[in-house]
Amino acid sequence: MTEAPTNTEAEQIVIGAVMANPAVLSEVEEELGQDPAVFYRPAHETIWRAILDLVAAGIPPNPIILGDHLAKAGELQRVGGASYLHTLYGAAPTASSGQYYATIVREHANRRQIAELGTRLFQAARETGEDHTELIARARHALDLTDIEERWPAPTPLGQQGPLPAFPVDVLPDWVAEQAAAVAEFTQTPPDMAATMALAALSTAAGGRVHVQIRDGWVEQTNLYLVVAMPPASRKSDVFAVMTRPIYDIEAALQASAHSSIIEATVEKEAAEARAEAVMTKARKADDSVAAASLVAEASGLRMEADAITVPPLPRLTADDDLTTETLTKLLAAHGRLGVLSPEGDLFDVIAGRYSSRPNLGVFLKGHKGERLRAERITRDTDFAEKPALTIGITLQPTVLTDLAQTPGARGRGLMARFLFALPASTVGYRKVVVPPVPEKTARSYESRLTTLIHTLRDLPEAATIKCSDPADQAVIKLQQDIEPKLRPEGALGHIDDWAGKYVGAVARIAGLLHLGDRAMGGWGEPIEASTIERAIAIGEYYTAHALAAFDRMEADENSEKAKLVLDWIRRTKVTSFKAHELVTARRRAFPTVNSTTAALRLLEQHGFVRALRPERSGSRGRQPAITYRVHPEAAAPGCSEGDGGERT
């Protein structure tokens, strides 16, 4: 029996797009229509109905809320369980792609309708004496649907970017979520910025002090590299100041309490050194060699006593963002763990080589992973950190990202792959003027819990390791299985496989921070639960969508130029569909291999110039079938890549 026309991946992407950003539902429904039966898989139809119910009630259909809704209806396991909801949530390359894939779902539904009507028509042809007028009319209408050009929005000009998902604030620990939401409301800024800076604060508290163990032999630190990119006048400094102030207040209090002990140790050491030097002075003046030798021995003993006196460094939780890499190395050697937090992008100037003609990326690469850091000095002691933990939390302007991407080695050596990017939409021009301040109770809770967590972890005699529960380990395994195919050259994350290759580790780190935040007042030594991993995945999916946009922006010049070459070829040849190898044959200098076409074609797909029709693999073995790219009817129009776009029918 012939299999019914369907595209499971397109159905998954449509559902995932609306889960990630309910604002696209209206656009998706324009393509799908109002009948949930448009989905071929019953599970997808059930999930879609639940999403419509939640959105109608004004409730975001993220995996956790949607799973709870389905569980109450007794349908969660029937649709594949909570893990499958997270699979759907991560299926969409971007939320804006939902409308495009909805047309594919609609097209397959139409084809199934035709197939069903064809069967009925065949049966009707064998019957006599029956009136089939209505059946014939339905068949003609269905056939008409395949003859007319389906609705396809006009391409978005190159250089413009579709909407990105908002940060899932609700999955943060309650006291963090309340603070982030309140600060966002008070400053009239996207919650993404406050939430990301809250993660930077938690990372500063825990990085290097707590590790996460996933299964046997896999341990991740809990420090993160976080960047929020927003245009000028976005109140970045205001949000940064509120979310990080407890860190600086605690640091100042620690320094004040350590001040007297540092002075005492310094004076004691200087006195011991002075005694050793006084005896050594006598030894230099001694005429008797025996007496001189005795004095030298005494001076050596006093010098060793002086060296044994340790002057504790001034307590530091943070470092300035305009310091040299040499200074940062010394600070990490002295403290082991630090947070470089800033509302500006000066650190990226340092990374790019402000103080040196050759950028020194080593301290940033090793500070993220916790690898042994050693800086050999000829004229003074070697700076050495056994297992450094560096946190980076910065807000900056988007143009700085492009400058950083051009730094030699930043991408090739893996530095950019270590960052989690947030590119929230600007609220400038849409902000309310009179807004309520952050509630005092919310601010006190945030400050007191963060303070308790910092003091608790600083007092640990050595770094602690928190294990994942067995279900949590299984959730991580499932995540790895879901991500791996996306790393293939043709996969959704194939062009940022350096970043995506560290994605599961980043999720584990985020899960560790969520676990510590949930238990800031005690009990954080318990194993990490599967639900915490799922919450971390929700945050990870947010950063994945934004990483895709960030890397596209950083590579925009090169990819845009190559995308224009493809459009020029389309216009000259007037092709309506093609495969990548045809492009390689036609433009071999620009695209020497099929893989080299991926970034440009992906950019054209994101902007609506082409649609990638991905055939399903017929078996578990063999080469992946080639993707066919369908060309938008308006792609051949001169100036389309720069013109304004409106929806066409």
Secondary structure, DSSP 8 states (H G I E B T S, - for coil): -------HHHHHHHHHHHHH-GGGHHHHHHHH-S-GGGSSSHHHHHHHHHHHHHHHTT----HHHHHHHHHHTT-TGGGTHHHHHHHHHTT-SSGGGHHHHHHHHHHHHHHHHHHHHHHHHHHHHT--S---HHHHHHHHHHHHHHHS---------TT---------GGGS-HHHHHHHHHHHHHHT--HHHHHHHHHHHHHHHHTTTEEEE-STT-EEE---EEEEE--TTS-HHHHHHHHHHHHHHHHHHHHHHHHHHHHHHHHHHHHHHHHHHHHHHHHHH-SSHHHHHHHHHHHHHHHHHHHH--------SEE-TT--HHHHHHHHHHHSEEEEEESS-HHHHHHTTTT-SS---HHHHHHHHT--EEE--SSS--EEESS-EEEEEEEE-HHHHHHHHTSTTTTTTTSGGGEEEE-----TTS--SS-----HHHHHHHHHHHHHHHHHHHT-SS-EEEEB-HHHHHHHHHHHHHHGGGGSTTSTTGGGHHHHTTHHHHHHHHHHHHHHHHTTTS-TTS-B-HHHHHHHHHHHHHHHHHHHHHHHHHTHHHHHHHHHHHHHHHHHHT-SEEEHHHHHHHSTTT-SSSGGGHHHHHHHHHTTSEEEE----SSSSS-----EEEE-TTTTSTTTTTS------
